[in-house]
Amino acid sequence: MLGKFLDRLLKKALSDLVRSGHLTVVTASGAALTFGDGSGALSQVRFADAMAQWGFMTDPELRLGELFSDGRLLVEAGTIYDFLALVLGNVRAAPQARPNALVRTANRLRFATRRLRQRNTARRAKSNVAHHYDLGDELYRLFLDDDWQYSCAYFETPGQSLEQAQLAKKRHIAAKLLLQPGQRVLDIGCGWGGLALYLARTAAAGSVLGITLSEEQLATARRRAAAGGLDGTVEFQLTDYRELQDGFDRIVSVGMFEHVGLAYYDTYFQHCRRLLRPDGVMLLHTIGCTGVPSHANPWLDKYIFPGGYLPTLSELTPAIERSGLMVTDIEVLRLHYAETLLHWRQRFMRRRDEALRLYDERFCRLWEFYLAFCEAAFRYEDVVVFQVQLAVKTETVPPTRSYVEEREAVLRSRE
């Protein structure tokens, strides 16, 4: 009786949503339900038990990733990415489809309490960073490019390799910074140090300070600076951005702002304004959303990026305005991160056996879901990357964008 009831609920929900594609869902009771118009390759999943099916129906944002990681949602045809792409593609095509009352209630509660989830004090911020970035360099070596860039690449042409696109990203950012020889640069959230080293070696920065809250990243970045003979020019510190007091000519932050937390936007931009010298320029590279403000994805928040949040421009710009900084340019990178994540997912899956030796089967499924879900979100949802250029004075940045290509050409010749 319970099985038939759950099957009816599932059939109604997915029939209203999945209108195109070829999806088969095998329920916990053994029924095979088919959805879509039969076009494209078959994607088939199976629920291992009734509670898994119920969990998916009542809270899919949280439970889908958990069920796949725990082996209670089994993919029997295609991949988990194929399933996510099919479902999210249909969601985009049918924005009028409403989730059930339980899902709507859960989402309203998450929106109402989102600031509590993002209370990223200095101590909590370090703990959040350690949760993800201190998993071990051996893991990231499996899928990142040679320079350890763990953020959106910049694909200038179709078919570029990941290494070429990540180099293009660094070049693009450096051009927008309008660096002059000898200037002092701050890199907030420096990762494994690749961008800081590029700014010193190729863009002729006088000195670069890279700060991170990850002890593993710090150790690797320092080793790389020493190996490249740049440890006198590039310094790396385990420091929260709120602790800095010195002045800088340029500030860059790539893939860090997502961890700041909505309640700390004013703190972040006001502190950057204090650190930036009168002729200073800042480049903020962050994941964001083009839709209306929402809540953080609960599965990503719980298992991958605790305390993380993707801002809309309507949440970013008021804090920038209150800080006294001026927005001088905004570029929206739309599908670049989807392509980046495709490379990462393919590389991770090719070396999955090595990841299994480092961790366990559940961890491998969890990371496969993470990479697949994020790729699908960048392709089918309102998730993008914002590159926001900021300045103190209006005359610091040229009046046209031609300088970007001109500076990229100079940097390319130096590479």
C-alpha positions as CSV (number, residue, x, y, z in Angstrom):
1,M,0.0,0.0,0.0
2,L,2.8,2.5,1.0
3,G,4.8,1.6,-2.1
4,K,1.8,2.3,-4.5
5,F,1.2,5.6,-2.7
6,L,4.8,6.7,-3.0
7,D,4.8,5.7,-6.7
8,R,1.7,7.8,-7.4
9,L,3.3,10.8,-5.8
10,L,6.6,10.3,-7.7
11,K,4.8,9.8,-11.0
12,K,2.7,13.0,-10.6
13,A,5.7,15.1,-9.7
14,L,8.0,14.0,-12.5
15,S,5.2,13.8,-15.1
16,D,4.5,17.5,-14.5
17,L,8.2,18.3,-14.7
18,V,10.0,16.0,-17.2
19,R,8.5,16.6,-20.6
20,S,11.5,16.0,-22.8
21,G,14.3,13.4,-22.8
22,H,14.1,9.8,-21.9
23,L,14.0,9.0,-18.1
24,T,13.1,5.8,-16.4
25,V,12.8,5.6,-12.6
26,V,12.6,2.2,-11.0
27,T,10.8,2.7,-7.7
28,A,11.5,0.9,-4.4
29,S,8.5,-1.3,-5.1
30,G,9.9,-2.4,-8.4
31,A,7.7,-0.4,-10.7
32,A,9.4,1.2,-13.8
33,L,8.1,4.7,-14.4
34,T,9.0,6.4,-17.7
35,F,9.0,10.2,-18.3
36,G,9.7,12.5,-21.2
37,D,9.2,12.3,-24.9
38,G,11.7,9.4,-25.5
39,S,14.2,11.7,-27.1
40,G,18.0,11.3,-26.5
41,A,19.8,8.6,-24.6
42,L,18.1,6.7,-21.8
43,S,18.8,7.9,-18.2
44,Q,17.7,5.3,-15.6
45,V,17.9,5.5,-11.8
46,R,16.6,3.2,-9.1
47,F,15.6,3.8,-5.5
48,A,17.0,1.2,-3.2
49,D,14.3,1.6,-0.5
50,A,11.0,3.3,0.2
51,M,12.6,5.9,2.6
52,A,15.0,6.9,-0.1
53,Q,12.1,7.5,-2.5
54,W,10.3,9.5,0.2
55,G,13.4,11.6,1.0
56,F,13.8,12.5,-2.7
57,M,10.2,13.6,-2.9
58,T,10.2,15.7,0.3
59,D,13.6,17.4,0.1
60,P,15.4,16.8,-3.2
61,E,17.9,19.6,-2.8
62,L,19.5,17.9,0.2
63,R,18.5,14.3,-0.2
64,L,19.4,13.6,-3.8
65,G,23.1,14.0,-3.2
66,E,22.9,12.1,0.1
67,L,21.1,9.2,-1.6
68,F,23.6,8.9,-4.4
69,S,26.5,9.2,-2.0
70,D,25.1,6.5,0.2
71,G,24.3,4.1,-2.7
72,R,20.5,4.4,-2.2
73,L,19.9,6.1,-5.5
74,L,21.5,3.8,-8.1
75,V,22.3,4.9,-11.7
76,E,21.5,2.0,-14.0
77,A,21.8,3.8,-17.4
78,G,23.9,6.9,-18.1
79,T,25.7,8.8,-15.4
80,I,24.5,10.9,-12.4
81,Y,25.4,13.9,-14.6
82,D,23.1,12.7,-17.3
83,F,20.3,12.4,-14.8
84,L,20.9,15.9,-13.3
85,A,21.2,17.5,-16.7
86,L,17.9,15.9,-17.9
87,V,16.1,17.0,-14.8
88,L,17.5,20.5,-14.6
89,G,17.1,21.1,-18.3
90,N,13.4,20.3,-17.9
91,V,13.2,22.6,-14.9
92,R,14.6,25.5,-17.0
93,A,12.1,24.7,-19.8
94,A,9.2,24.6,-17.4
95,P,9.7,27.4,-14.8
96,Q,6.0,27.4,-14.0
97,A,6.3,23.9,-12.5
98,R,5.9,24.2,-8.8
99,P,7.5,21.9,-6.2
100,N,5.2,20.3,-3.6
101,A,4.2,22.0,-0.4
102,L,6.9,20.2,1.7
103,V,9.7,21.3,-0.6
104,R,8.4,24.9,-0.7
105,T,8.2,25.0,3.1
106,A,11.8,23.7,3.5
107,N,13.1,26.3,1.0
108,R,11.2,29.2,2.7
109,L,12.8,28.1,6.0
110,R,16.3,28.0,4.4
111,F,15.8,31.5,3.0
112,A,14.7,32.8,6.3
113,T,17.6,31.4,8.2
114,R,20.4,31.8,5.6
115,R,22.3,34.5,7.5
116,L,22.6,32.2,10.5
117,R,24.2,29.5,8.2
118,Q,26.7,32.1,7.1
119,R,28.0,33.4,10.4
120,N,31.5,33.3,9.1
121,T,33.5,34.7,11.9
122,A,37.3,34.4,11.6
123,R,37.3,31.2,13.6
124,R,34.4,29.7,11.7
125,A,35.8,30.8,8.4
126,K,39.0,28.9,9.0
127,S,37.1,25.8,10.0
128,N,34.9,26.0,6.9
129,V,38.0,26.3,4.6
130,A,39.7,23.3,6.3
131,H,36.6,21.2,5.7
132,H,37.2,21.4,1.9
133,Y,40.6,22.7,1.1
134,D,42.6,20.7,3.6
135,L,41.5,17.3,2.3
136,G,45.0,16.7,0.9
137,D,46.9,17.8,-2.2
138,E,46.8,14.2,-3.4
139,L,43.0,14.6,-4.1
140,Y,43.3,17.9,-6.0
141,R,46.2,16.6,-8.0
142,L,43.9,14.0,-9.6
143,F,41.9,16.6,-11.6
144,L,43.3,20.1,-11.5
145,D,45.6,21.6,-14.1
146,D,49.3,21.8,-13.8
147,D,49.1,25.1,-12.0
148,W,46.5,24.0,-9.4
149,Q,43.9,26.5,-10.4
150,Y,40.7,25.6,-8.5
151,S,38.4,28.2,-10.0
152,C,36.6,29.0,-13.3
153,A,38.9,28.9,-16.3
154,Y,38.5,31.3,-19.3
155,F,38.0,29.4,-22.6
156,E,38.9,31.9,-25.3
157,T,38.3,29.4,-28.1
158,P,36.5,26.1,-28.4
159,G,38.7,23.1,-27.8
160,Q,41.2,24.8,-25.6
161,S,42.8,22.5,-23.0
162,L,42.2,23.1,-19.4
163,E,45.8,24.2,-19.0
164,Q,45.4,26.8,-21.7
165,A,42.1,28.1,-20.4
166,Q,43.5,28.5,-16.8
167,L,46.4,30.4,-18.2
168,A,44.0,32.6,-20.1
169,K,42.1,33.2,-16.9
170,K,45.2,34.5,-15.1
171,R,46.1,36.6,-18.1
172,H,42.6,38.1,-18.2
173,I,42.6,39.0,-14.6
174,A,46.1,40.4,-14.6
175,A,45.1,42.7,-17.6
176,K,42.0,44.0,-15.7
177,L,44.2,44.8,-12.7
178,L,46.1,47.4,-14.7
179,L,49.3,46.5,-12.9
180,Q,52.2,48.9,-13.1
181,P,55.8,47.6,-12.5
182,G,56.8,47.5,-8.9
183,Q,53.3,47.8,-7.5
184,R,52.2,45.9,-4.4
185,V,49.4,43.3,-4.8
186,L,47.2,41.5,-2.3
187,D,45.7,38.1,-3.3
188,I,42.8,37.3,-1.0
189,G,42.2,33.5,-1.0
190,C,45.4,32.7,-2.9
191,G,44.8,28.9,-3.1
192,W,48.0,27.0,-4.1
193,G,49.6,30.3,-5.2
194,G,49.4,30.0,-9.0
195,L,47.9,33.5,-9.6
196,A,50.2,35.2,-7.2
197,L,53.3,33.6,-8.8
198,Y,51.9,34.7,-12.3
199,L,51.5,38.3,-11.2
200,A,55.0,38.4,-9.9
201,R,56.7,36.5,-12.7
202,T,54.8,37.6,-15.8
203,A,52.9,40.8,-14.8
204,A,55.9,42.5,-13.1
205,A,54.3,43.1,-9.7
206,G,56.8,44.5,-7.3
207,S,55.6,42.3,-4.5
208,V,52.6,40.0,-3.9
209,L,51.1,38.9,-0.6
210,G,48.8,35.9,-0.9
211,I,46.6,35.0,2.1
212,T,44.7,31.8,2.7
213,L,43.1,30.0,5.6
214,S,44.1,26.6,4.4
215,E,47.3,25.2,6.0
216,E,47.8,22.6,3.2
217,Q,47.5,25.3,0.5
218,L,49.8,27.6,2.4
219,A,52.6,24.9,2.6
220,T,52.3,24.1,-1.1
221,A,52.3,27.8,-2.1
222,R,55.4,28.5,-0.1
223,R,57.2,25.6,-1.6
224,R,56.3,26.7,-5.1
225,A,57.5,30.2,-4.5
226,A,60.8,29.0,-3.2
227,A,61.2,26.5,-6.0
228,G,60.6,29.3,-8.5
229,G,63.1,31.7,-6.9
230,L,60.2,34.1,-6.0
231,D,60.1,33.7,-2.2
232,G,61.6,37.2,-1.9
233,T,58.9,38.7,-4.1
234,V,55.9,36.6,-3.2
235,E,54.9,36.0,0.4
236,F,52.1,33.7,1.6
237,Q,50.5,33.9,5.0
238,L,47.8,32.0,7.0
239,T,45.8,35.2,7.6
240,D,42.1,36.3,7.6
241,Y,41.6,39.3,5.3
242,R,40.1,41.2,8.3
243,E,43.5,41.1,10.1
244,L,45.4,43.0,7.4
245,Q,46.4,46.7,8.0
246,D,48.9,47.5,5.2
247,G,48.1,49.4,2.0
248,F,48.1,47.8,-1.5
249,D,48.1,49.2,-5.0
250,R,46.1,46.2,-6.3
251,I,43.8,43.7,-4.7
252,V,42.6,40.5,-6.4
253,S,40.3,37.8,-5.0
254,V,39.4,34.7,-7.0
255,G,36.9,32.1,-5.8
256,M,37.0,33.3,-2.2
257,F,34.1,35.7,-1.9
258,E,31.6,32.8,-2.0
259,H,32.9,32.0,1.5
260,V,32.5,35.5,3.0
261,G,28.8,35.2,4.0
262,L,26.0,37.6,3.3
263,A,26.2,39.2,6.7
264,Y,29.9,40.2,6.1
265,Y,29.6,41.9,2.7
266,D,29.9,45.3,4.3
267,T,32.9,44.2,6.4
268,Y,34.6,42.7,3.3
269,F,34.3,45.7,1.0
270,Q,34.9,48.3,3.6
271,H,38.1,46.6,4.7
272,C,39.2,46.3,1.1
273,R,38.6,50.0,0.7
274,R,40.8,50.7,3.7
275,L,43.6,48.5,2.3
276,L,43.5,50.0,-1.2
277,R,45.6,53.0,-1.9
278,P,44.2,56.1,-3.6
279,D,45.0,55.0,-7.2
280,G,44.1,51.4,-6.4
281,V,42.2,48.8,-8.5
282,M,40.5,45.6,-7.3
283,L,39.3,42.7,-9.3
284,L,36.7,40.4,-7.6
285,H,36.1,37.0,-9.4
286,T,33.2,35.2,-7.7
287,I,30.5,32.7,-8.5
288,G,27.1,34.3,-8.4
289,C,23.5,34.1,-9.6
290,T,21.6,36.1,-12.2
291,G,18.2,35.5,-10.6
292,V,16.7,36.7,-7.4
293,P,18.3,36.2,-4.0
294,S,17.8,32.7,-2.7
295,H,19.3,30.3,-0.2
296,A,22.5,28.2,-0.4
297,N,22.1,24.7,-1.8
298,P,21.7,22.7,1.4
299,W,23.7,19.6,0.2
300,L,26.7,21.8,-0.9
301,D,26.5,23.7,2.4
302,K,26.5,20.5,4.5
303,Y,29.0,18.4,2.6
304,I,31.2,20.5,0.4
305,F,31.3,24.3,1.2
306,P,29.9,25.0,4.7
307,G,29.0,28.6,5.1
308,G,29.1,29.3,1.4
309,Y,26.7,31.5,-0.5
310,L,26.3,32.7,-4.1
311,P,25.4,36.3,-4.3
312,T,23.3,38.2,-6.9
313,L,24.4,41.6,-8.2
314,S,21.6,43.1,-6.2
315,E,23.3,41.8,-3.0
316,L,26.8,42.7,-4.1
317,T,26.5,46.2,-5.3
318,P,24.8,47.9,-2.3
319,A,27.7,46.8,-0.1
320,I,30.2,48.0,-2.7
321,E,28.5,51.4,-2.9
322,R,28.5,51.7,0.9
323,S,32.2,51.0,1.1
324,G,33.1,54.0,-1.1
325,L,34.5,51.8,-3.9
326,M,33.4,52.4,-7.5
327,V,32.3,49.7,-9.9
328,T,34.2,50.3,-13.1
329,D,33.5,47.1,-15.0
330,I,31.4,43.9,-14.7
331,E,31.9,40.9,-16.9
332,V,29.6,37.8,-16.6
333,L,31.3,34.5,-17.5
334,R,28.4,32.2,-18.3
335,L,29.4,28.8,-19.5
336,H,33.1,28.9,-18.8
337,Y,32.7,27.2,-15.4
338,A,30.5,24.5,-16.9
339,E,33.4,23.7,-19.3
340,T,35.9,23.8,-16.4
341,L,33.8,21.4,-14.3
342,L,33.5,19.1,-17.3
343,H,37.3,18.8,-17.5
344,W,37.5,18.3,-13.7
345,R,34.8,15.6,-13.7
346,Q,36.3,13.7,-16.6
347,R,39.7,13.8,-15.0
348,F,38.4,12.7,-11.6
349,M,36.5,9.8,-13.1
350,R,39.5,8.7,-15.1
351,R,41.5,8.5,-11.9
352,R,38.7,7.4,-9.6
353,D,40.6,4.3,-8.5
354,E,43.3,6.5,-7.1
355,A,40.7,8.6,-5.2
356,L,39.3,5.3,-3.9
357,R,42.7,4.4,-2.5
358,L,43.0,7.7,-0.8
359,Y,39.4,7.7,0.7
360,D,36.5,5.3,0.3
361,E,33.6,4.5,-2.0
362,R,31.2,6.9,-0.4
363,F,33.7,9.8,-0.7
364,C,34.2,9.0,-4.4
365,R,30.4,9.0,-5.0
366,L,30.1,12.3,-3.0
367,W,32.7,14.0,-5.1
368,E,31.3,12.6,-8.4
369,F,28.0,14.1,-7.4
370,Y,29.6,17.4,-6.4
371,L,31.4,17.9,-9.8
372,A,28.4,16.7,-11.8
373,F,25.8,18.8,-9.9
374,C,27.9,22.0,-10.2
375,E,28.5,21.4,-13.9
376,A,24.7,20.9,-14.5
377,A,23.9,24.0,-12.4
378,F,26.2,26.2,-14.5
379,R,24.7,24.8,-17.7
380,Y,21.0,24.9,-16.7
381,E,20.4,27.1,-13.7
382,D,21.2,30.8,-13.1
383,V,24.7,30.2,-11.8
384,V,27.5,32.3,-13.4
385,V,30.8,33.9,-12.6
386,F,31.0,37.7,-12.0
387,Q,34.3,39.5,-12.6
388,V,33.7,42.9,-10.9
389,Q,36.4,45.6,-11.3
390,L,36.5,48.2,-8.6
391,A,38.5,51.4,-8.2
392,V,38.8,54.3,-5.8
393,K,39.0,57.0,-8.5
394,T,37.1,57.1,-11.7
395,E,40.2,58.2,-13.8
396,T,42.3,55.2,-12.7
397,V,40.6,52.9,-15.2
398,P,40.7,53.8,-19.0
399,P,37.4,54.9,-20.4
400,T,37.2,52.0,-22.9
401,R,37.8,48.3,-22.6
402,S,40.4,48.1,-25.4
403,Y,43.2,48.1,-22.7
404,V,42.2,44.5,-21.7
405,E,43.2,43.0,-25.1
406,E,46.2,45.2,-25.3
407,R,47.5,44.1,-21.9
408,E,46.6,40.5,-22.6
409,A,48.8,40.6,-25.8
410,V,51.7,42.0,-23.7
411,L,51.3,39.3,-21.1
412,R,51.0,36.6,-23.7
413,S,54.3,37.6,-25.2
414,R,56.0,37.4,-21.8
415,E,54.6,33.9,-21.1
